[in-house]
Amino acid sequence: TLGREIDLDTVPRWEHLQPEAIVTETEAPLIGWFKVAASNTVDVDSPLGASVYARAADTIKQADLQYSRILWEYEASEMAIDVDPSALRPRKIAGGGMEMPKLNQRLFRAVDIDKGERDLYEVFAPQIRDSALFVGLNNLLMRIEDQCGLSRGTISDANVEPRTATELKIVRARSYQTITDNQRALEKCLKDVVAAMDRYATIYHLAPEGEYDVSFEWDDSILTDTDQQTQERLMLMNSGIMSKTEFRMWYFGETRAQAEAAIASVNQEKSDALESMNPMLPQFGEGGPQAPQGPGNEEGEEIPEEGQESPAEEGQEPPENEEEEQEADETGLNRTKPDKNGQQPPRRKKKRNQFPPRR
């Protein structure tokens, strides 16, 4: 028994409660009722549900019997040696009797054998018929899967027939449908339980009266490929159709506020990392990128380009302005060799400060 009934006033915390109460203005009984999403074939007149394996009860018994046959086949096929009693020596203990050689006792059996031309030892090692027995067991297991609404390969041997990934997805559709139906039935039961809890909380002033929301999220990984869904949602996010906040809410199960806070924290970390790298990067000004100051690159000092001799090495000083450069041209310092036609080729003027000084 569950125990004996006691009065409510026995417990000080319960003494103010009424033994019976009538609850009005309710849309349904204050209970939750779960019923397997399958018809009751055991008792068709009963409103109660049946177990998920009710239809396969007889087949399960047959499968258990078939498995017992397999075990007996292995036990009955154990190797033995039938020995003529004359090949066994008498025991040296009181009472007489026969004694077998000092080997495994289950290996030898004393049997009267008509000698003739036969040996005194005869090996008993029949062939095991396990293949046919396992095929019969697997067929029974597939029948159980069909009767319980499971896909082939759930409890039976899934390697009987090779299948591709698409075929496996189609085969698993039966289990997916069975699970989905029972999930819906469980959702209805849980919603009724939450409604009863809300009603009791209102009656006993345990929580303020108001609206509430119930949500369910089932992981249907039987047919859903999580990796593929992740790649698809990443593509939607990169194309601008989905935001980072929505992606985190789906992937991590966060609320919108948690996702936005996490994204802000990540962006702040990136900004701090870039600021820490700024001293190591070249600074850009009006004249282009400027190299760090060093002993060979003082302010105001130009470094000649590769392959170009400095004016000091040529023994000439660079002209300070265009007039000096023109005078140097008239004196022939900047003239080039005439071509075959006797014409002077145009002189190319070098632009200073076109490129930043090299270190």
Steps between C-alpha positions, in 0.01 A plus 500: 500500500596863462451571870225624726314827484576766761316816590626829358521658844769246589748713308508864616558629150188320371255567781344798323432303180159359419470123446291556189462795265303565185681684223281688254560687177738241359510400135626147564591264786804611692709207385716407204424179313757338274397234252724327250423618148374159385169320504426261784469161329505312830176649631319699234227615743745649750581872487843422641801477275718200431875457508710562191575125473145373562455386140831315500460310829455157333781565252734597783432162664580323172825695467597403854433134420703525180794644690477209745531262205819676392651460847403132506656451157836624629472290814397180320774541240785495749768255400519171692684170471309175540725242664450127539488399867788259444723796423443649842701383794343396833513744786742439780252597765262277693177422325654435159359678196664645190745788485548725197832652391600820673350740248183700484227279646236620258720400208474122551191280517498128573297331229485134402631492146493201270868481434537306178737704290416823683725679745444514872464880475234674290484879471160669524518843327180581306472807276339804662185625324516852638462681167147381434401558862629858497314571177178383666570716805568805286170453314315492832675817612398677179137398565527652848628824346205513262248435777651762733537771235879486490724524198685201363835462669393640837527162678560272202824464310545821302782355290286245320456727198747776409334842477604851407455802724183603316351151533579495871319831539191360330510183709516700823186694412280242678678548833488876448123492451446281807716724717332815367152367582602412855668839544175673409309283747754581771479871423124492552545320832763746622287799399213361710738454794623860470139623482419309819806647673398849392149446638630374833744794521206738453280326755762492773652841408838348426567722199329800338229415254591562137589359164780248451669344201606136453746402228646165399814428303572142399831388357386300196853386417366187334442681173669834569868545422629759747819568302305565182262735682795691643653549155168616356446753778856628465433564131179686589690710755782583254245600236325734744174304525568391861664710770771389739256534785256257340780255428618497862144464624459190283844343553554568872137521609553852639245772544520814288653698783767237566587471131533878458721524810726218375536662157588835659766328712653334192508830310669671795770232511569550129525878548743462791716262295521750211592784732782296650641445147497868396851584634645223285338625176653776273351846537349663190527875446460746217823390331417129518612237749782615727764263626612509860786738580843338513872592490511480121176685442511828680249772440577701186747249358414328173612148426586432135312230316658171402727528196519879534824669605481780740616848389785482754641193327489673158683797639209732430258670725131471417345821368304684758235632264383489142732792392811312608369190326446702180855642524636153542313400188648791302852409606443145387500331836155354456518440128474151359665349196334596166327227301590388144310790340695752705200600706523546868252267678268665749646510846296329769466694818513297815225569743614522851291381790297283265567196711560484872864482604637151534671390807 
